[in-house]
Amino acid sequence: MNVMDWFHIIIDCVFYVNIFIALIIVFREPRDIASTYAWLLILVFVPIVGLIAYAFVGRRLPKSKLFEIQDQEQLQLDERLQNQGELIDSDELKHISDSERGTIQYFEKSSQAFITDDNSLLIFTDGKILFNQIFKDIEKAKKYIHIEFYTIYNDVLGNKLLNLLIKKAKEGVKVRILYDSWGSMGVRPKFYDPLRAVGGEAYPFLQTRTAWTDFRMNFRDHRKIIVIDGKTAYTGGFNVGDQYIGLKEKFGYWRDTHIRVIGTAIYALQSRFILDWNVTVRTEPLNVNERFFPIQKNIGHTKMQIITSGPDTDIQQIKMGYLRLINSAHRKLWIQSPYLIPDDSILDALKLAARSGVDVRIMIPCKPDHAFVYRATEYYAKYLSKYGIKIYKYKNGFLHAKTVIVDDKMCSIGSANFDFRSFKLNFEVNAFIFDKYETNKLSEIFKNDMNNSCLFTYEMFKQQSVWIKFKQSISRLLSPIL
């Protein structure tokens, strides 16, 4: 056979493999219609590229073989949930609205997320201030430090954190780190060798191969969790790296939202870390005992639930939480997200809220960190602006906050964006907060951000160039698998 014969054989093989994968997508794997169409589009029109892309990011997480996440009962959360019904009906929560109560009950029943009412919060929007406080709290650690981040870079901030953790490990504090190998791309495992040498531990979440060849890299640990001695915790949108404290010229000022928590809500963040640690570090699982769940001092009155979601669960809990918030809004619904790629249920809920007289405002960045995703975000922003939703583009750097504000009575702060990836593919964590004081603080932050933003109307979107509109349309077609 000559070269052309071999070429035709290869083309035929690729064609039949694509057909086989297409049949799997349609008949075997239970996908939503949007992602099914997107994958079929890629496999049909760019077969070789589509085949490679599907191998790396198209396959679903095989729970039965790769994922054995423990039940909540293994962390003794069933004991903490026994009195939830009484607490929800108690005098402590008698002043909450029906919409707040309904949201709390939904999470309690669907994801066993317990409500806590004794928390004290600090909200951070500036990376330098946040990490200064984190370092102060780490300095005070006596027993252990648990850290889980999507991104930990080998740069000035990353090394400052690592050196502090090495210092604490030398003092006898147990340091455990989980990081996402894709989010921390370019950081070699030996970066953590000095920490390991003094007794600390650091592992890539769920990784069994190198990041470039791990076929589970599409399922990313996007959570941001710090728990110190079981008494202080952090969660939100910031990662660890110079760009998050404004040291990268490409992004300029990094505008994000993070919270520091003191109170029994820490139990849920601690539980999440232990679950993720045990499924990653199978040889040395953490045993649940009192040192991880110390009795909390009742120093606050903020009510909140910690909600996690990921491809290991059948229900998209954070997305359902967002839907609850959207549908609960009567006067005001303000949203911040760097990526706006919602599915039909979120789109319909947003349109319904706007057409029902709710003041719906969505703030997105004015510059991309991922060009393809940004064009898809612009497409949906333009679409929603037709329905009276006000779209603001943040100009003072890069907006990375993921927040929702409803009627100045409840809000959400966390790691989950308003996109398919956060809803279905990423492992995420959000705090749902039922407190007028904290929600009002978040509203004031949003108003201040509006001073650094421009209102982008539907007419302004229509005036964009044909080339930009073309890129927006193409990005939108592939948005279910971005």
Stockholm file with secondary structure:
# STOCKHOLM 1.0

chainA/1-482         MNVMDWFHIIIDCVFYVNIFIALIIVFREPRDIASTYAWLLILVFVPIVGLIAYAFVGRRLPKSKLFEIQDQEQLQLDERLQNQGELIDSDELKHISDSERGTIQYFEKSSQAFITDDNSLLIFTDGKILFNQIFKDIEKAKKYIHIEFYTIYNDVLGNKLLNLLIKKAKEGVKVRILYDSWGSMGVRPKFYDPLRAVGGEAYPFLQTRTAWTDFRMNFRDHRKIIVIDGKTAYTGGFNVGDQYIGLKEKFGYWRDTHIRVIGTAIYALQSRFILDWNVTVRTEPLNVNERFFPIQKNIGHTKMQIITSGPDTDIQQIKMGYLRLINSAHRKLWIQSPYLIPDDSILDALKLAARSGVDVRIMIPCKPDHAFVYRATEYYAKYLSKYGIKIYKYKNGFLHAKTVIVDDKMCSIGSANFDFRSFKLNFEVNAFIFDKYETNKLSEIFKNDMNNSCLFTYEMFKQQSVWIKFKQSISRLLSPIL
#=GR chainA/1-482 SS CCHHHHHHHHHHHHHHHHHHHHHIIIIISCCCHHHHHHHHHHHHHSHHHHHHHIIIIISCCCHHHHCCCCCGGGGTHHHHHTTHHHHHTSGGGTTSCHHHHHHHHHHHHHHCCCCEEEEEEEEEEEHHHHHHHHHHHHHTCSSEEEEEESCBCSSHHHHHHHHHHHHHHHTTCEEEEEECTTTTTTCCGGGGHHHHHTTCEEEETTCCSCTTTCTTTTSCBCCCEEEETTTEEEEESCCBSGGGGTCCTTTCSEEEEEEEEESTTHHHHHHHHHHHHHHHCTTSCCCCCGGGSCCCCCCCCEEEEEEEECTTSSSCHHHHHHHHHHHHCSSEEEEECSCEECCHHHHHHHHHHHHTTCEEEEEEESSCSSHHHHHHHHHHHHHHHTTTCEEEEECSSEECCCEEEETTTEEEEESCCEEHIIIIISBEEEEEEECHHHHHHHHHHHHHHHTTEEECCHHHHHTSCHHHHHHHHHHHHHGGGC
#=GC SS_cons         CCHHHHHHHHHHHHHHHHHHHHHIIIIISCCCHHHHHHHHHHHHHSHHHHHHHIIIIISCCCHHHHCCCCCGGGGTHHHHHTTHHHHHTSGGGTTSCHHHHHHHHHHHHHHCCCCEEEEEEEEEEEHHHHHHHHHHHHHTCSSEEEEEESCBCSSHHHHHHHHHHHHHHHTTCEEEEEECTTTTTTCCGGGGHHHHHTTCEEEETTCCSCTTTCTTTTSCBCCCEEEETTTEEEEESCCBSGGGGTCCTTTCSEEEEEEEEESTTHHHHHHHHHHHHHHHCTTSCCCCCGGGSCCCCCCCCEEEEEEEECTTSSSCHHHHHHHHHHHHCSSEEEEECSCEECCHHHHHHHHHHHHTTCEEEEEEESSCSSHHHHHHHHHHHHHHHTTTCEEEEECSSEECCCEEEETTTEEEEESCCEEHIIIIISBEEEEEEECHHHHHHHHHHHHHHHTTEEECCHHHHHTSCHHHHHHHHHHHHHGGGC
//
